[in-house]
């Protein structure tokens, strides 16, 4: 069985179940497996496979200590009847508005959009966070020991603690609310998410749910959550009550691996559409702040998916663009609140996993780079490693004007509405020539435009009402599209969580939330 260990050390190895249960490695690193890519998934038969079949195949490779029956049950529970599309993540071709030849339309005519927002909370996080609670529920007992050769762990209650820049929080709440044996605590940056995103979290029902706004930005909240996981005294107090902490952020490998599936699902849909032939390479453009969504594409590449290039699309908080361009990662810069709040991030946690794999598994290097980041706010990689990174990843970014222009261009040229995060990717694809050898280009659309109705309505030139829900209705009427019912229902939902905390009080809030368990 392949084992998982920290990106920063191989001192302790554990099963996939233990890695998912723990969330973060004891030394603060992220769990990785050196077996990644040893087995490949044959793409020649993808066209005949449903999303569920692809998910079973991919997860079976990445989580080998789960039995085939366990994987099948998790997939069925996560994706049967929970998504609005039978494809789960449908692929849509961008055509010239009016249906004429694609070659006469905007520069992205003929490209494809992978819609990741058909789940319960209208964001891409649903794909993984409908799966994670099912994976987590099967981590107790055989195979879930914390270290190689350990005995079965006793049944414990799990408190999920997560910081969100906008979408993870609601998707995690929807997945874990009232799940047996678990609680969930979500922190979001006060005033730095859209009103729809905030209401999605603050109206969440569930006896095991705690939500708080944080005075600070997402990076502050995420760093504090990592500190909470590293607090040994807190861990001991909770252990005495039979409670362990785990994470729903993409630092948890159980959040990351379900995202690998939709890259293969996109390829399958391209095959069925006759857009590519098996074996031809595809370019993927991914709006990302925490680097998890695009890292899943790299995992897919290692598992045998023909990926021509992965394009990292950033907003004005373009720390990833600067790193991929210069090799210098520097979070010591102004933080911008933008119309794409889920990408307003300056510490991209999953970059650590990418650095681990492309450095050849150099734990000492990763530990040193992450120590530099913690101590000084920056680190630098050498030209050889940067060269290997740039063979796989391209990059670009969009400022606020360019985001608005991309939304307007996509609507004008293709009659297709996109949200501000997807617009970052749209702009970057417009700027970049197609990757050499790419038979198709796919833009990952990470959220419904109706999660950000004000920004979208303004971009396409509508008069924007003061109220966000009036704005939502205005957008429906002007475009002939329909908002997801779960978003329109927020207008009359009861706010159940109105707490705001300081960064230094987050640990106490978690401990109080654990008392509910």
N, C-alpha and C positions, 0 to 999 in steps of 0.2 A: 504493500500500500504506500502511495506517495504521501509524504508528510509536509506539514507547513512549519515555517519558522519565521523569525523576525527578519526584516530587511537589514537590521543592524547587527545581527548575531545569529549564529547557528547553535548556540549553547543549549537551547531547548527546542525540541521538535514536538509537534502535536498533530492530531488528526484534523481533518477539515471541520468536523463537528466541534471540536474544542476551539478551533480558530474562530468559528462563527459565534460560538457562545461567549468567548472572551472579548471579541471585537478588536481590541488593541493589544499588541504584544506587551509583555511585562516591562520591557525596556523602552517603551514608547514608539517602537517601530511598527510597521504594518506587516501582516502575515502574507507570505509568498510561498510558492511551491517550486522547487527546482525541477519538478517533473513537467512543468507547463511546456507544452509543445512536443513532448516525447511521443505522444499519440496524436494523429491528425484525424480530422473529420472529412471524409470523402465528399466533395461537393457535387459529384456527378449525379447523385440521386436526390439532391435537395429539392428539385422542382416537384417531386412527387410527395414531399413531406409537408404535413401541416405544421403550424407553429408549435403545437404541443409535442409533436414527434421530434422536431428540431431541438426544443428545450430539453427533452429527455436525453437526447444524444449529447448535447453540449454539457449539461450539468453532470451527466454520468462521467464524462472525462475530467471535469474540474473538481468534482466532489466524490472521490472514489470510495470513501467509507460509508456513503449512503447507499443502501441497497437499491436495485432497480425498482422494486415496489415502493420504497420510500420516495424516490425521485418522481415516479409516476403519480403518486398520491399528491405530492406537493404541487406538481404542475397542474393537475386537475383542479385542485382547490384554488390555486392562484388565478387560473385563466378561463375556467368554465363559467360563463355567464357574468363575468366581472368587467368585461371590456365591451365597448359599443360596436366594435368591428370583429368579425369572425377571424380576420387576419391578425388580430391583436394590435399589430403595428403596421397598418396598410401603407403601401407605397403609391404615391400619386405623381404622375408625369406633369411637368409644367408645359402647358401648351400656349400658343398664341391666343390671346383673348378673341373669342369669336369662332375658334376652331380651325383657322386657316393653318397653312404649313408652318411648322415649328421654326424652319430656317429664317422666316421673315420676322419673327418676334424678337423679344429682348434677348440679351446675350445668354440667358440661362434657359431659354426654350430648349426642350429636349433633356434637361436635367430632371432629376426625380427628388421628391420630398418624402422622407420617411416620417410618417405621422406617429409620434410616440405619446400622444395626448388623449387617447380614447379610454383611459381608465377612470376610476372613481373620482380622482381629484384633478383631472384634465392636465396632467403634467407627466413627463417621461419617468419621473421617480416611481410612478405606480407600477411599472413593469417589474421593478426589483422589489418594491415594498409590499406588493401583494404576495411575493414569494418568500421574503425573509422571515416573516412570522411562522410560516409553515416549516421552513428549514430549522428555525430556532426551536420549534416545539419538539423536534426529533433529535435534539442534542443531548438529552439526558440518557443515562444508561450506557449500554455497550457501545464502545468506540468513541465515547465522548470524553475520555480521560484527558487531563490537561497536559500530560507529557508522555513521551514514549514509554510504554510498559506500565503505565499507571493503571490503577483499578478503576472500575466504573465510578463515576461521580454520583453523589447522592442527588436526589431530586431537590432542586432549589428553585426559588422564585427569582425571576430576572427583572431588573429594572433597566429598561432601554433609556439611555440618556443621549440626546442629540441636539446639536445646534443646527439651525437652518438659515439659509440666505433667502428662503422664500417658499420653495416647493417641497423639499424633503420633509419638513415638519408636518404638513397636512397629510402627505402620502404615508408617512410613518404612523401618524395618529389613526388614519383610516385602516391601516393594516393591523395595528396592535390593540385598538380599542376593545376592551372586554375580552381579550385573548386570555385563556386560562393560564395561570401561573406567571403572568407577566404584568408589568406596569410600564408606562411610558411617560417620560418627561421631555418636553420640547422647549427650547429657548430660541427666540428670534430677535433680531436687532430692532429696537423701538424706532418707529418712523422710517424704516428703510426697506419695507416690503410694500407691495400694492395693497390697497384696501381690501380687494377680493382675497388676496393671499392671507391677510391678517384675519379676516372674518372666517375663512376656512378653518383656521386654527382655534380662534377664540370661541367659536360656537360648537366645537367638537364635544359630542356626548361620550360617556363612558365612565364607569366607576374607577377605572385604573389610570385615568388620564390627568396629567398636570401640564399646564402651559404657562409660560411667563415671557413677557418682553424684557429685553436686557438693555440697559443704558450703555450703549457702545455699538460697534459695528460687528459684522459677522466674524471677522478674524478674531476680535476680542472674545466673542462667545465661544468660538471653536477652540481657541487656545485654553480657555477656562475649562471646557469640557475635558480636554486632554489632561489638564491638571487634576481634575476630579478623578479620572481613571488612575492617575499616578499616586493618589493620596492613600498611602498604606493604612493610616489610622482609620480613615473613613471605611476602607475596605474591611478592616477587622471588625469595626462596629456593625457593619451590615452583615458580615458573615455570621456573626453571633445571632442574627435574626433569620439566618437562612436565605439571605438575599445577595445576589451578585449583580454587578453592573455590566451592561453590554451596550453596543452602539448600533444605530441604524444609519449612520453616515456611511459614505462609500469607503471610509477607512475600514469598515467591516467587509471582509471578503465575501460574505453572504449577500451583501448589497451589490457588490461589483459583478459577480459571475452571472447573475440573471441578465445583465445588460449585454453580455457577449452574444446572447441568443439572437437579438434582433438584427445584428449585422448579418448573420447567416440567413435569417428570415428575409431580409431585404434582397440578398443575393438570390434566394429561391424565387422571389416574386419577379425579379429581373429575368430569370431563366424562363418562367412561365409566360412572361410578356413577350418573349422573343427578343428582348433588348440586348442580351449577351448570350454567348455560348459557354458551356461549362469550361472552366479554366481561365477564362478571360478576366482581367483585373478590373477592379472598381475603385474609384476614388470616393472617399467619404469626408465630408466637411462637418465638423462638430462644434457647435457653440458650447463653451465650457469655461468654468471658473476653477473648480476643484480638481480638474483633470481626470475625474473618474469615468465620465461618459466616453471620452476619447481613448482612455486607457483600455476600456472594454474592447474597442476596435483593434487595439494592438494585441490583446489576448486572442481575438478572433484570427488575426493574421498568424500568430504563432500556432494556432490550432489548424491551420491549413487554408483559411479563406484567402483567395487571391485579392489582396489589397494593394492597389497601385500606390496610394499615398493617403495619409491621414492629415487633414487640415484642421489646425486648432484656430478657432475663431474667438476673439476676445472683444470685450467692450472697452470703454475708456480706461478701465483698470487693467492695463495691458501688460502686466508683469510677466505673463507667459510668453507674449510676443517678444519682449525684450530678451528673455532668457533663451528662447529658441533662435534668436537672431545673433546674440553676442556670447552666450554661455554664462552670463552673469545673472544670477537671480537676486533681486534686491527689492525687499518689501518696504524699504525706507523711502516712501514716496507719498504724495497726497492720495487720500482715499476719496473716490468719487461715488456719489449716490446717483445712479442712472435709471433709465427706464427699463433696464434689464437686471433687476436686483439679484436674481439667482446667480449672476456672474460677477457681482460686486465683491470680489475676493482677492486678497493679496497673498494669502498663504495657501498654495494649491497642494493639498495633502497627498493626493495620489501621484504627484510627480515623483515622489520617493520610490514608488514601485517601478515606474518606468526607468528611473536611474539605476535601480538595482539590476534589472534585466539587461539593459544596454551597457552596463559596466561589467558584464560577465559575472554578476553575482558577487561583487566586491563589497562585503558587509562593512569592512573597515572604512572604505571610502564613504559609504552611505552614512555611517555613524558620524564621521568627521564633518561631512557636508551639513547634516541636520544639526549638529552641535554648533556649527558656524551660524546657521540660520537662527537658532535659538538665542545665541549670545550676541550676534552683531546685526542680525536682520538680513544678511546676504550670504551668498556663497558663489563660487565660480568653478566650472568644470573645464578641463583641458581641451585643446583643439581636437584630439583624437576622439574623445567621447562625444563632444559636440558634433563632430562629423558623422558618427554613427547615428546619433539622434536625428540629424537633419536628413539622413537617407530615408527615414520613415515619416517624419513629421514636417509639414510645412505650416505656415502661420500667417495671420493677418488680424487686423482689428478695425473697429468702426467707432467713430465718435458719435455723439448724440444726433447731430445733423445727418450723418450718413445712415444711421439706423432709421431715422424717419424717412429719408429718401428711399431706402431699400423697401420699406413697407409700402410706400406709395408706388414705386416702380413695379413691385411684384403684383400689386392690385391692378395697376393700369395695364401692364403688359400681359398678365396671365389670368386676371380675375380671381386671384388666389390671395386670401388673407393670411398674413403671418404675424406672429408676436415679435416683440423687440429682440428677444434672444435669438430666434431664428433669423431675424433681419441682420444680425451681426454676421451670421454665416452666409446669408445671401450676398451681402456686400463683399465679403472676402472672396467668395467664388467669382463674383463679377470681376474682381481685380486680378485674380490669378488665372493664368492659362491652364488648361487641363493638364493633369499629370501625364507624363510620357507613358504610353501603353495602356491608358485607362479606356475601357470600352464604354463606361458609363460614369456619371457623377451623381452622387446622392448627398443631399443636404438633410441632416437630422433636425426635425422640427420638435423642439423640446416642450412646448406648452401651447395650449389653445390661445388664440388671439383674444378670446373673451376673458382671460385672466388679467389682461392689461387693456381694457376697453378704451381708457382715456388716451393712452399713448397711440394706440392704433387708429382711433377716430381722428385725432389731431393730425396724424401723418397723412391720412387720405383726404384731408381738407374738409372735414365735417365741423359744424358748429357743435362744440362740446358742452353739454349741460354741466352744472355744478355737481350734481349727484352722480356717482359712479354707476348706479343702476339705471338711471335715466340715460346715461351715456351708453350703457350696454344695449338698451332698447333702440337708441338712435342708430347704433352700429348695425343692429339686425335689420332695421327698416331700410337703411341706405344700401346695404349690400345684398339683401335677400338671403343671408345666411342665418343660422340659428345657434344661439348660445346653448351650451350644455345645461341641462335642467338642474344639475347639482350646483351650478354657479348662480343661476337666477333665484334659486331657493334661499340663498344666503341673505337676501334682502329682508326677509321676515324671520330669520333664525334668531334664537336667543343667545346672547353673549354669555358664556359660562365661565370664562377665564379672563380676568381683568388685572392680573398682578404684573407689576413691573419691579425688577430687581436690579441692583448694582452687580457688577462683575464679581466682586468679592463675596457676594451673598448667594451665588449660584449653588455652591456646595451645600449650604444649609437648606436651600429650597429642595434640592434632590433628596436630602435626608428626610425632610418632612414629607415629601411625596412617597418615600418608601414606607412610611408609617401606614399609608392606605393599604399596603399589601398585607 
